[in-house]
Amino acid sequence: MKATNLSRRSFLSLAGLGLAATALAGCSGGGDTTTTEDGKTVILLWNSMDGSRGDALQKIVDGFNEQSDEFEVQSEYQGSYDESTGSFFNMAGGSGAPAIVQIGEQNLQSMIDSGLVANVSDLIEQTDFDDSDLLEQAVNFYTYDGSMYAMPFNSSCPVVYYNQDVLTEAGVTELPTTFEGLTAAAEQIAAASDVTPVGLFAYGYAMDQMVTNMGGYVVNNENGRKDRCTEVAYQDQIKVLFEWVKSLNDAGQLTPFSSEDDAISGFSQRQCAIYIDTSATARQIIDAADFEVSIGFLPVSEGTEAEGIYAGGGALCISAGLSDDVARGVMEFCAYATSADVQATWAGDTGYFPISTGAYETDTLSKIYTEYPQLEVSANQLRNSKVNNITAGPLCSQLPQLRTDLETALESVFNGGDVDEAIETAVNSTNSAIESANAGVA
């Protein structure tokens, strides 16, 4: 499917980011073609990796530049995925716009809607890019109507983190795989330890991934894959999750944290024994803890077969309208960044898992998984996932809003609010946002 054109009204308000009117000037996209002093064509990459992950990304960029005689990638940090995407829309393909922009999975539908990004499947065909090694579960998310609109790059998923020392002391011999199993483990921990069994923060991404794992669509029309989504579809699964949280809260076995940073700190300081966060922080958490950290899959209800999760994290969108030369350089960089050895090293440096199937056969990753077996668990959660429209994940321009609404709803449950009322409020808010956004799409 080719990218959808938007009306003036919808484009200027795309994803609530307030695009500038210059977006309508008819720029061909891709910014300027420039060269370095030694004649290399510059490929501008906007990224959202800071701290140690930014250092790991720069290592990939430097490695590409060292082996390329024709191209030089220049990587610039642009803030969060949403901030970077907003800046990209405002540039609208004009002077200074990047050739590549790193997006979060929540930005995919808005990118497609904008018409500012290339059909990656077309570029793969035009440049003879070998995509046979890309992990099919990762490709599944970034594909719509048979075409891929972003190159998978830094994949992650939510996982359950455990203080293994506390679990062992409490007599928990196996990591739970169900909500009921987590409740039983929490009861054992409460009886044997002063550590609060479970700590959670309101994390919309983890919630919609748990809906997926329980076999539910996050939004209708088969997650927006069969047709554009018009409303949420997560109610049954979210109720299971919220009632589980409420039961822990009522039993005094839950510590609600105000943010991810607080949750990481609380877990590291033994304020809770179990918590849920992205696998992308795994190295940080493992290295910071003075106890053994175990990682497990997201839970489902007893009697429910886990469907698996979708490939969250980030990917590389490519600007539309690039010159043939720049497009070729972009695809050469994508080939390098997704290659087996590079992906294996990237996984070890960050906690993201490889989107190259060949990476799992490398000595590099074998050594990393020997030292950090927990990282392999999170990768296996994706690799074991079924490939269908459920595990393709939600394609929705209002996915950030959907997650924010779920977070507000969960915080209400943290504070003793009624589960059904919290869900209804979230559903109504998100559905209204989806309706408004869809009304502006031509």
C-alpha positions in Angstrom: 0.0 0.0 0.0 1.3 3.4 -0.9 1.4 6.1 1.9 -2.0 7.7 2.5 -2.4 11.4 1.6 -3.9 13.7 4.3 -6.1 16.7 4.2 -4.6 20.0 5.2 -6.4 20.0 8.5 -5.3 16.5 9.5 -1.7 16.9 8.4 -1.3 20.1 10.4 -2.5 18.3 13.5 -1.0 14.9 12.8 -0.5 13.0 16.0 -1.2 16.2 17.9 2.3 17.5 17.0 1.2 20.8 15.4 3.0 20.7 12.1 4.1 23.9 10.5 2.4 25.2 7.4 5.6 24.8 5.5 4.7 21.1 5.3 2.3 22.0 2.5 5.0 23.6 0.3 5.4 20.5 -1.8 9.0 19.7 -0.9 10.3 16.5 -2.4 11.7 15.4 0.9 15.0 14.1 2.1 16.7 17.4 2.8 20.0 18.5 1.1 22.6 16.3 -0.5 26.0 17.2 1.0 29.5 15.7 1.0 32.4 15.6 3.4 35.8 17.1 2.7 37.0 13.8 1.4 34.0 13.4 -1.0 31.8 11.1 1.0 28.0 11.6 0.6 26.5 12.5 4.0 23.6 10.4 5.4 21.9 12.3 8.2 20.4 10.0 10.9 18.2 11.3 13.6 18.2 9.0 16.6 16.5 8.7 20.0 19.2 6.9 21.9 20.8 8.7 24.8 23.3 7.5 27.5 24.9 4.1 27.1 22.5 3.2 24.2 23.6 6.4 22.4 27.2 5.3 22.8 26.3 1.8 21.4 24.5 3.4 18.4 27.5 5.7 17.7 29.7 2.6 17.7 27.6 1.2 14.9 27.7 4.5 13.0 31.5 4.7 13.4 31.9 1.1 12.2 29.9 1.8 9.1 31.8 4.9 8.3 35.1 3.2 8.7 34.3 0.5 6.1 32.5 2.8 3.6 34.4 4.6 0.9 31.3 6.5 -0.4 29.1 7.4 2.5 29.3 8.9 5.9 26.5 8.7 8.4 26.2 11.6 10.8 24.0 10.7 13.7 22.2 13.4 15.8 20.2 12.9 19.0 16.7 14.4 18.7 15.1 13.5 22.0 12.4 10.9 22.5 10.8 9.0 19.7 7.8 11.3 19.8 10.0 14.5 19.9 12.1 13.3 17.0 9.0 12.4 15.0 7.5 15.7 15.7 10.6 17.5 14.5 10.7 15.3 11.4 7.1 16.3 10.5 7.9 20.0 11.0 10.8 19.7 8.7 8.5 18.2 6.1 11.4 17.0 3.9 12.9 20.5 3.6 16.4 21.7 4.1 18.1 20.0 7.0 15.7 17.1 7.1 17.3 13.7 7.9 17.5 10.8 5.4 16.8 8.4 8.3 14.7 9.0 11.4 14.5 6.5 14.2 10.9 6.0 15.4 9.2 4.1 18.2 6.6 1.5 17.2 3.9 3.9 18.4 4.8 6.3 15.6 4.4 4.0 12.6 0.8 4.8 11.6 1.5 8.6 11.7 4.6 8.1 9.6 2.6 6.2 7.0 -0.1 8.8 7.1 2.3 11.7 6.6 3.4 10.6 3.1 6.9 11.8 4.2 8.5 8.3 4.4 9.5 5.8 1.7 8.0 2.4 1.2 10.9 0.3 2.4 9.8 -2.7 0.5 10.2 -0.7 -2.7 13.7 0.4 -1.7 14.6 -3.2 -0.9 13.6 -4.3 -4.4 15.3 -1.3 -6.1 18.6 -1.8 -4.3 18.7 -5.6 -4.2 18.8 -5.4 -0.4 18.8 -9.0 1.1 16.0 -9.0 3.7 16.0 -12.8 4.1 17.8 -12.7 7.5 15.4 -10.2 9.1 13.4 -11.8 12.0 9.9 -12.4 10.7 8.3 -11.3 14.0 10.0 -7.9 13.7 9.1 -7.5 10.0 5.5 -8.4 10.9 5.0 -5.2 13.0 6.4 -2.8 10.5 4.5 -4.2 7.5 1.1 -3.1 6.4 -0.8 -4.4 3.4 2.2 -6.3 2.2 4.7 -3.4 2.4 7.2 -2.6 5.0 7.4 1.1 6.1 10.3 1.0 8.5 13.5 -1.1 8.8 13.5 -3.1 12.1 16.5 -2.1 14.1 16.3 -2.0 17.9 13.6 -4.4 19.1 12.6 -4.9 22.7 9.6 -6.1 24.7 8.3 -5.9 28.2 9.4 -8.7 30.5 9.0 -9.6 34.2 12.1 -8.9 36.4 12.6 -11.0 39.5 14.9 -10.7 42.5 15.9 -14.3 42.4 17.4 -14.2 45.9 14.0 -13.3 47.4 12.2 -15.9 45.3 14.6 -18.6 46.5 14.3 -17.6 50.1 10.5 -17.7 49.7 10.6 -21.2 48.2 9.5 -20.1 44.7 11.2 -22.7 42.6 9.9 -21.8 39.1 9.2 -18.4 37.5 5.5 -17.9 37.1 3.9 -17.8 33.7 0.3 -16.8 34.7 -1.3 -14.1 36.7 -2.4 -16.8 39.2 1.1 -18.0 39.5 2.4 -14.5 40.2 -0.3 -14.1 42.9 0.8 -17.4 44.5 4.5 -16.3 44.4 3.5 -12.9 45.9 1.8 -14.7 48.8 4.9 -16.9 49.4 7.2 -13.8 49.3 4.9 -11.9 51.7 5.0 -14.8 54.2 8.8 -15.2 54.0 10.1 -11.7 53.6 9.7 -8.0 54.4 10.1 -7.1 50.7 6.9 -6.0 49.0 6.2 -8.8 46.5 5.3 -6.7 43.4 6.1 -3.2 42.2 4.5 -1.7 39.2 4.4 1.7 37.4 1.7 2.7 34.9 3.3 1.5 31.7 0.9 1.6 28.7 3.3 -0.2 26.4 3.5 -3.2 28.8 -0.3 -3.2 29.1 -1.0 -3.4 25.3 1.7 -6.0 25.0 0.0 -8.1 27.7 -3.3 -7.8 25.8 -1.4 -9.2 22.8 0.1 -12.0 24.8 -3.4 -13.0 26.0 -4.6 -13.3 22.4 -6.5 -10.0 22.2 -6.5 -7.2 19.6 -5.5 -3.8 21.1 -7.6 -2.0 18.5 -10.3 -3.2 16.1 -10.1 -4.2 12.5 -7.5 -6.8 13.5 -5.2 -4.3 15.1 -5.7 -1.9 12.2 -4.1 -4.4 9.9 -7.3 -5.4 8.0 -8.5 -1.8 7.8 -7.9 1.4 9.6 -8.8 1.1 13.3 -11.8 3.0 14.6 -11.9 2.0 18.3 -10.1 0.0 20.9 -10.6 -3.7 21.4 -8.6 -4.5 24.5 -11.4 -4.4 27.2 -11.6 -8.1 28.1 -7.8 -8.5 28.6 -7.3 -5.2 30.3 -10.0 -6.1 32.8 -8.0 -9.3 33.7 -4.9 -7.2 34.2 -6.6 -4.5 36.3 -8.4 -7.0 38.5 -5.1 -8.8 39.2 -3.5 -5.4 40.1 -6.4 -4.6 42.4 -6.2 -8.0 44.1 -2.5 -7.4 44.9 -3.2 -3.9 46.1 -6.0 -5.0 48.3 -3.7 -7.7 49.8 -1.0 -5.1 50.6 1.3 -6.9 48.2 1.8 -4.1 45.7 4.0 -1.0 45.6 2.9 1.5 42.9 5.8 3.5 41.6 5.3 6.9 40.0 7.7 6.4 37.1 10.0 3.9 35.4 13.0 5.5 37.0 11.4 5.1 40.4 10.5 1.5 39.6 14.1 0.6 38.5 15.5 2.3 41.6 12.9 0.5 43.9 13.7 -2.9 42.4 17.4 -2.3 42.6 17.1 -1.3 46.3 15.0 -4.3 47.2 11.7 -2.4 47.7 10.0 -5.0 45.6 10.8 -8.5 44.3 8.9 -8.5 41.0 8.3 -5.8 38.5 7.6 -5.3 34.8 9.7 -3.2 32.4 11.1 -3.2 29.0 13.9 -5.6 28.1 15.9 -2.6 26.8 16.8 -1.8 30.4 18.0 -5.3 31.1 21.7 -4.7 31.1 21.2 -1.6 33.3 19.1 -3.4 35.8 21.3 -6.6 36.0 24.5 -4.5 36.3 23.1 -2.3 39.0 21.7 -5.0 41.2 23.6 -6.6 44.1 21.4 -9.7 43.8 20.7 -12.2 41.1 18.2 -11.0 38.6 16.0 -13.4 36.7 13.8 -12.5 33.7 10.5 -14.2 32.7 7.9 -13.9 30.0 4.8 -11.8 30.4 1.9 -13.6 32.1 -1.4 -14.9 30.8 -4.4 -16.3 32.6 -4.5 -19.9 33.6 -5.8 -22.0 30.7 -4.8 -19.4 28.1 -2.1 -20.2 25.6 0.3 -17.4 25.2 0.1 -15.8 21.8 3.3 -14.0 22.1 4.2 -10.3 21.8 4.9 -7.9 19.0 8.3 -6.4 18.1 8.3 -3.2 20.1 11.2 -0.8 20.4 12.3 1.2 17.4 13.0 1.1 13.7 14.5 3.2 11.0 12.1 5.2 8.7 13.6 6.5 5.5 12.6 9.8 4.0 10.7 9.9 0.8 12.2 11.7 -2.3 15.8 10.8 -1.6 18.2 10.9 -4.6 19.2 7.5 -6.0 22.7 8.0 -4.5 21.5 8.9 -1.0 18.9 6.1 -1.1 21.6 3.6 -2.0 23.7 4.8 0.9 20.8 4.6 3.3 20.2 1.0 2.3 23.9 0.2 2.7 23.8 1.5 6.2 20.6 -0.5 6.9 22.4 -3.6 5.6 25.3 -3.0 7.9 23.2 -2.1 11.0 21.0 -5.2 10.6 23.9 -7.6 9.9 24.4 -10.5 12.2 27.6 -9.5 13.9 26.6 -5.9 14.4 23.2 -6.9 15.8 24.8 -9.4 18.1 27.1 -6.7 19.5 24.3 -4.2 19.7 22.2 -6.7 21.7 25.0 -7.2 24.2 25.7 -3.5 24.6 22.1 -2.5 25.2 19.6 -5.3 26.0 17.8 -4.9 22.8 17.5 -8.2 21.0 18.8 -8.9 17.5 16.4 -8.6 14.5 18.8 -10.6 12.4 18.3 -14.4 12.6 21.9 -14.9 11.8 22.9 -13.0 15.0 21.7 -15.8 17.1 24.3 -18.2 15.5 27.3 -15.9 16.1 30.0 -16.5 18.7 29.6 -12.9 19.8 26.0 -13.5 20.9 26.8 -16.9 22.3 29.4 -15.4 24.6 27.0 -12.6 25.6 24.2 -15.0 26.4 26.6 -17.1 28.4 27.5 -14.1 30.6 23.9 -12.7 30.6 21.5 -15.6 30.1 18.6 -13.2 31.0 19.0 -11.4 27.7 18.3 -14.6 25.8 15.0 -15.0 27.7 13.6 -11.7 26.4 14.7 -12.5 22.9 13.1 -15.9 23.0 9.8 -14.2 24.1 9.7 -12.6 20.6 11.2 -15.5 18.7 8.6 -17.8 20.1 5.7 -15.5 19.3 3.2 -16.6 16.6 3.1 -14.5 13.4 -0.4 -13.2 12.7 -2.4 -9.9 13.0 -2.6 -10.2 16.8 1.2 -10.3 17.2 1.6 -7.8 14.4 0.6 -5.3 17.1 -1.6 -2.2 17.0 -1.3 0.1 14.0 -3.0 3.3 15.2 -2.1 6.9 14.9 -3.4 7.5 18.4 -1.4 4.7 20.0 0.5 7.2 22.3 -2.9 8.5 23.4 -4.2 4.9 24.0 -1.2 4.2 26.2 -1.6 7.4 28.1 -5.3 6.7 28.8 -4.4 3.2 30.0 -1.8 4.6 32.3 -4.3 7.1 33.8 -6.7 4.2 34.2 -4.2 2.0 36.0 -3.2 4.9 38.3 -6.8 5.1 39.2 -6.8 1.4 40.2 -3.6 2.0 42.2 -5.6 4.6 44.2 -8.5 2.3 44.8 -10.7 3.3 41.8 -13.3 1.0 40.3 -11.9 -1.2 37.6 -14.8 -1.0 35.2 -15.1 2.8 35.6 -11.4 3.2 35.0 -11.5 1.1 31.8 -14.6 2.9 30.5 -13.0 6.3 30.9 -9.9 5.1 29.0 -12.0 3.6 26.3 -14.1 6.7 25.8 -11.1 9.0 25.7 -9.1 6.9 23.2 -12.1 6.3 20.9 -12.8 10.0 20.8 -9.2 10.7 19.8 -9.2 8.0 17.1 -12.5 9.3 15.7 -11.1 12.8 15.5 -7.9 11.7 13.9 -9.6 9.5 11.3 -12.0 12.3 10.4 -9.1 14.3 9.0 -7.6 11.5 6.8 -8.5 11.9 3.2 
